[in-house]
Amino acid sequence: MTNPINKDLILRERLALQRTTLANQTTFLAFLRTAMYFSVAGLSTRNVLKIENGVLLEISFYAISLAILILGIVNFFKHKKMILENEKHIGDYKLDYYE
């Protein structure tokens, strides 16, 4: 005789996955916001600061912005893949595990 599936546990696990998905999206948006801040800093550096090597500072802000954006995209898809892999464990997954 198999044990009945606990519906409250399944609902709790599904809600936890939804919260995790939303947290992943929020984290990506934070990466995007930070990358935009650095790109705006690069745009305004030459106009605001009248220094000798302003172009180098501007390019470095753009490079940091691009690096943060790429890191955020990679982080988002890595965690999205992990979330989708763990979704199969919702409910009565022990039977699949032992087979």
N, C-alpha and C positions, 0 to 999 in steps of 0.2 A: 504494500500500500504506500503510495507516495503522499508526501505532505502537501496540503493545499498551499497555493501561492499566497503570500501575505500581500494583499492589495495596497495597504498603507505603506509598506516598505517599498513597493514598486513606485508608487506615487512620489514618495520622498526622494528616491534615487533619481527619478526623472526630473523633479524640480531642482535637485542639486546639479544635474547636468545642464539644465537651462541656465542656472545661475553662473555656472562655470563658463558656458558659452558667452553669456553677456559680459562677464569679467574679461574674457579674452578679447572681445570686441572693444571694450572700454580701454584696455591696455594698448591695443593697436591705435586707437584714436589719440591716446596720450603720446605715443611715439610720433604720430603724424603731426600733432600740435607742436611738439618740441622741434621737429624737423622744420616746420614752417617758421618757428621763431628764429632759428639759425639762418634760414634763407632770407628772412626780412632783415636780420642783422647784417647779412652780407650785402643786401641791396642798399641799406642806408649808411653803411660804413664810409664809402667814398664821399658821399655828400655831406655827412655830418662831421667826420673827422678829417682834418686837413693835415695828415701826417705823410711822411716821406714814402713809406712802404704800405700805403693804404690798399693797394691792389693785392698784395700778398695776404693781408688780413681778410680782405673780401673773399678771395679764393679759398682761404682756409675755412671761413664760415660756410661757404657753399659745399666744401668737401665734408665737413662735419655734418651738415644737413643731409647730404646724400647718404652718408654712412648710417646715420640714425634711421633714415627712411628704409634703407635696405635691411637693417637689423630688425626693425619693427615688422616688416613684411615676412621675413624669415621666421621670426618668433611667432607671428600670428598663425602661419600655416603649419608650423611644427606643433603648436598646441592644439590647433584644430584637428590635426590627424590623431593626436593622442586622445582627444575627447571622443572622436568617432570610434576609435578602437575600444575604448572603455564602455561605450554604450551597449555593447553586446553582453555585458555582465549584469544588466538589469533583469531582475526577476529570478527565475529558476535556472541559473546558469551552471549549477554544479553538475547536472546531468551531462551537459555538453563538455564540461571539463574532464570528467572521468571516462568518457567514451573514447 
